[in-house]
Amino acid sequence: MINSLRGMRDFLDNDGALYEHVVGVCANVAQNFGFAFIETPKLEETALFRRSVGESSDIVGKEMYEFSDKGGESICLRPEGTAGVVRAFLQAKLDKAGGIKRWFYHGSMFRYERPQRGRQREFHQFGIECFGISDAREDAAIIILAKRILDELGIKATLKLNSLGNKESMSEFKTKLASYAKGCANNLCEDCARRINTNILRILDCKNEKCKALLKDAPSVLDSLDDECKKDFELVQNLLKNAGVEYELDDRLVRGLDYYSKSAFEFVSDEIGAKAAVIGGGRYDGLISELGGKPTPAVGWAMGIERIMEILGAKENSVQRDGIYLCALEPAFIDEIFALGCELRKTHKVEISYEAKSPAKHLNLADKKGAKVFLCLGSDEKAKGEIWYKNLENKSEKHIKISELKGAL
């Protein structure tokens, strides 16, 4: 038997319904904030991610699925979503057209790493990207958007907030941090010692407890912010406070990609055990020009759908019931409910059972399938021209005339 590759999984039945539920909630909220759907290819030129994510990042150095195609071109499976959306923005020459673009996307991303709880080699993200707005109010808006999604999904998470400043203030901070890190380099882990000369910010991401202790008194990025960055960061904080969004300042939050500047944030949840980021993002004003486009401000975030699914899967009633389960108690009525089901499918989601079973067995199946409405035809109902209706959410039930069924659903 051929099995799925390690770190790749199938979404079957309840998992499929849960995925659709999460994406549906995210898309509805994003559309309310003015975002429209975009789809980009899963395969891109390797150079796109080397230039955007960064040569020194773990994603490019260790985790990308990179290979040469039959034409000898170096291509890879996308490890994250932002770079592909930026590439689409540039390819359509929207940087030169000006104006504002707000897009959301969802789909598979790929990273070759050790599969673990909530993280697979093929994983799925929902993300949003906004181009053309430098105003820090948009930073606050997309954070509020993320919080709204988590609230609608019923997920508790802590917002961690930081500012990485602009190019000048970040350069100043990196110099200070590198100087500090070199003073304790001999006691840092192998990765952190290497990162001092390759990607100094990554040492702040290290999970090694010894490194954390050594870097406890390292310089804060907030101390290097210039007046403009300070003003923007204060505005974001005030807008979040006014919107009732609680947050914690975290000057060690630098995100895992090289292109971030100014606002950086994560929503962290401990509902699946150890604290893990479920949404993360920030501003990346320099990425479009870095990829050859006209300088354009941009901000966005991405959500790990598997982590959200794992949290919801542990909760009761995590997915709202949906659709109709239509059945018969006797074989003679199956063709009649088939015809009725075909008519109802013009406006409703309908699961038709082709087997005659006892009411208890039908109800059990309807419950397993997550149906909201149970409709059943038996001899008593047939004699009266009725059908048995049961709402599987609130458990109410009644008999409805078949001729009046459409208006009653």
N, C-alpha and C positions, 0 to 999 in steps of 0.2 A: 504494500500500500504506500502511495506517495503522500507525505504529510506536508503541511505548510512549512516554510523556512523558519528557522529560529528567529524569534523576535517579530514575526508576522502573525496576525491573528484574524480570525473571521468574526464578523458581527452577525450572530444568528438570533432570530426570534426576538427575545426581550432586549438583547444588546442592540439589535437593529432599531427597535422602537425607541430605545433610550437615546441612541445617537440622533435619530430624527427629531426627538423631542428637544434635545439640547440645541441643535442647530436651528430648529424652528424658533425657539425662544430668543436666541442670539440674533437671528435675522430680523425678527419683528422689532426688537428694541433698536437695532442698528438703523433700520429703515425709519423709525420714528425720529432719529437724530439726523436724518438726511443722507444716509449712506446707501449706495446702490451696489448690487452684486457684480463681482468681477471673477473670471476664471482664467488662470494662467497655466501653462504646461507644467507637468511634473518633471520633465527633462529640460535642462538648460545648459548653456555653455559653462564649463567649469570656471572660466575666467570671471564670470559674473559674481560668483561667490568668493573667489580669491580676492577680488577687488573690493567687495562690499563688506563681507563678514570679517575679512582680514587674514593674511597669510599666517600670522602667529596664533590665531585662535585654535582651540581644540577641535572645533567643528571642521575647519579646513585641514588642519594637520593630522587629525586622527579619525574623524568620523564620517567624512563624505563618501558616498558611493560613487566613485569616479572611475570612468573607463573610456576607452577609445571606441567609437562606433565603426561601422564597416567602411566609412569614408575616411577614417583616420582622425576624425575630430575628437577632441577631448570634451566629454560631456558628463553630466552627473545628475543624479536624482536630487531634487531640491531638498536641502536640509532645513530650510525655513522659508517663510512666505514673503517677507518684505522685499527682498532683492528682486524677485520675479515681478512683483507689482510695479516696482520702480522701473524695471526694464520695459514693461509694457507701456508705462507712462511716457518714457523717453522715445520708444519706438513709434508711438503715435504722435510724437512731436508736441505733446501737450505742455512741455516746459516752455516752449516758444509761444504757445497760444495764450498763455496766462490764464487767469481765472482760478477757480477752486474745484478740486475733485475729491469726493469722498467715496471710498469703496470698501466693501467687506468681502471676505472670501472664506472658504472652508475646504478642507481636503487633506490628503496624505502628504506627510513630510518623511524624510528618511535620514537616519543617522546610524552608523555602525558603532554601537556601543553595547555594553553588557545589559541584556534585558533584565528588567527588575519591575517591582510593583509600580504601576502607574506610568511606566516608561518602556516602550518597545522600539524595535528598529524601524518599523513603519508605525508612525503615530499620526494623529490627526489634530489639526489646529483650526480654530476659528479666529480670524484676525480682521482688524480694520486699519485703514491707512487714509490719512488726509493730506492733500498737497495744496500749497498755495496760501496757507494762513500762518503768519508768524506770531500772531497775537496769542499770548499765554492763556487766554480764555478758552481757546480750543483744547489746550492741554487739560484744563480742568473739565471741559465738556466730555472728553473721551474717557476720563477717569470716572466721571459720574455715570456715563453710559455703561462702563464695566460693572460698577456697583449696582446699577439697576438690573443688569442681567443676573448677577449673583443673587440679588434679592428675589427676583422672580423664580429662580431655580431653588430657592430656599437654602442657599449655601452661606455659611458664616465664614468670613475671611478677614484678615487684618491687612490694611493698606499700609505698605512701607513706601516712603517718599523721599526722594533725594534730588539734588541738582548737580549735574556734571559740568555746568558752566559752558562757555564757548571755547573755541580753539585756543585762544590766548591763555585763558585762565586754566584750562586743562593742561597745557604745556607747563605752566608754572607748578601746578599740583604734581604732575608726574616727576618733575625734577626733585621736588621736596620728598616725595614718597620713595623714589629710587635711592636718594641719599640716606634716608632712614633705614630702608631695607638692606642696603649694603653693610650697615653697621651690625646687622644680626644675620647676615647671609649664611654663615657657617652653621647656624642652628635651624635654618629653614629646611623644609622638605625639598626633595630634588626638583619637583616641578616649580616651586616658588623661587628657588635659587636660579633656575633657568629663566623664569619670567622677568626677573629684574632687568635683563638685557633684551628681552623680546617683547613682552607685553606686561608692563609693570602693574597695570590695573587688576590683572587677573589674580594677583596675590591676595587681594581683598575678598575674592570668592572662595579661597581655600577652605576646605572643611576639616583640615588637620587641626586638632585641638592645640597642639604645640605652636603651630603657626599663628593661630588665632590669638594665643596669649602673647606671643612676641610682637604682634602687630596691634595690640590693644591701644597703645599710645602713639600709633602712627599719625601723621598729619591728616587733618580733615579736609576733604575737597571743598566744603562750605567756606573754609577760611580763605580760599583762593578765588572766590567769585568776585567779578567786577560789579560795578554799580548796576549795570543793565541786567545782569543775570540775577542779582539779588532782588531787584525790583520785580522781575518776572516770577521768581520763585515765591515771593511774598504774595503776589497777586493770586497765584494758583492756590496757595494755602488759604487765603481769605475766602476765595470762591468755594472751596471745598467745605470750609466751616459754615458758610452761609447756606450751603446745600444740605447740611447735616451729615456730611461724609467724614467720619472719624479717620485719623491717620496717625502714623508714627514716623518721625524723622529718622532716617537711617543713612548716615553719611558713609557707610561701607557698601551701600547698594550701587553697583556699577553696571549691572546687567552683563550678559555673556557675549555681546557682539560689539565690534569696534566702532560702529557708526553712530552711537548715541551721543547726544549733547543736551545740555540744559535738563529739562525734566526727565527723570527716570523713576519708575515705580513698579511695584509688584503687589499683587494680592496673594497673601499666604494663608493657607488653611491647614489645620491639624486634624481635620475630620477623617483622614485616612491614616492616622498614626502620626509619624514624624511630620513636622512642619514642611510643607512643600508649596512652591509657587504654582498657582493655578492660572493667573493672568499676569503678564509682564509686558512693559513697553516703555515708550518715552519719545522724545523729540530727536530727529536726525536730519537737521537742516543742511548738513554738508554732503549727504550721500549722493544726491542727484548730480551735483557738480563733480563729485569724485568719479562718477560713472560717465562723465562727458557731457552732461546736460547744463542748461542754464541754471544758475543758482536758484533753488526753490525751497522754501521752508516745508517741512513735513513732520508729521507726528502720527504715532499709531501704537497698537498693542496686539498681542496674540494670546489666545487661550489654549491650554492643553485639554482637548476634549476627553481623552481617556481618563485623566485625573478627575474631571468633573463627573464622568460616568461612574467612576468607582465610588465617589462620594454619594451620588444619587442612588446607586445600586444597593447601598447599605441602608437606605431609608425606605420606609413603607410608603406606598402610594407615590413613588417618585415620578412616575409617568401618568399623566391624566388618561383616564379611559377614553376610548374613541371608537366610533363605529357601531354597527349593528350586527348581532349574531342572529341569523334567521334559520329556523329549523322546523321539523315536523315530528309528531309522535308516532305516525303510522306511514308505511310505505306509499299508500295510495295518495297521500297529499304532497309528496316530494316534488312532482312536476308543477303543482300549483304554486308552491313556495319558490320554485326556481323562476317561474314567470314573474312572480311578485318581486323577487330579488333583482331581476334584470331591470324592472321598472324603477325600483328604489335606487339602483346604482347610478341613475342619471343625476342624482343630487346627494347621495350619501355613500359612505364607505360600508359595504355589506359583505359579510362572510356567510355563505350559504352552506348548510350541512346537507350532504346527499344521503345521509343515513338516518333511519328512524331509531331513536333511542328513548330511554326514559327521561322524564323532566330533569331528574337529578344529574344524569350524565351529561345532558345538554348544557345545563347550568354550569357544571364544572368546566366543560370545554370553553364556554363563553367567558368564564372568569379567567382561565389560563390565557386566553387570547387577548385579554385586556379590553373586551367590548364594553361599551357604555350602555347599550340597549339590547335587551333580549326579547326576541319575537318568536312565538311558538304557535303552531297550528295543530290542534288535536280534533278528535271527533266532536266533542262538545262545542268547541269554537266554530267548527265547520258548519254545524247545524244552525248556529245563530248568525252566521256570516261575520264572525269576529276573529280576532287574533289576540293571544295572550301577550301582554306587554309588561316588561319588568325593567326598571332602571337599576343597573348594577352598581351605581354610585351611592344613591340614597336608599336603595332597596324598596322603593315604592313600586306597586304593581296594580294593573287594572286590565280590563278587556276593552278593546277598541274595535269599532266596526271597520272592516277592511276597506270599505268605500271611503272612510274618513281618515285612513291611516296617514296619508301624506301630510295632511294638515296638522296632525297630532304629533308628528316627529320633530 
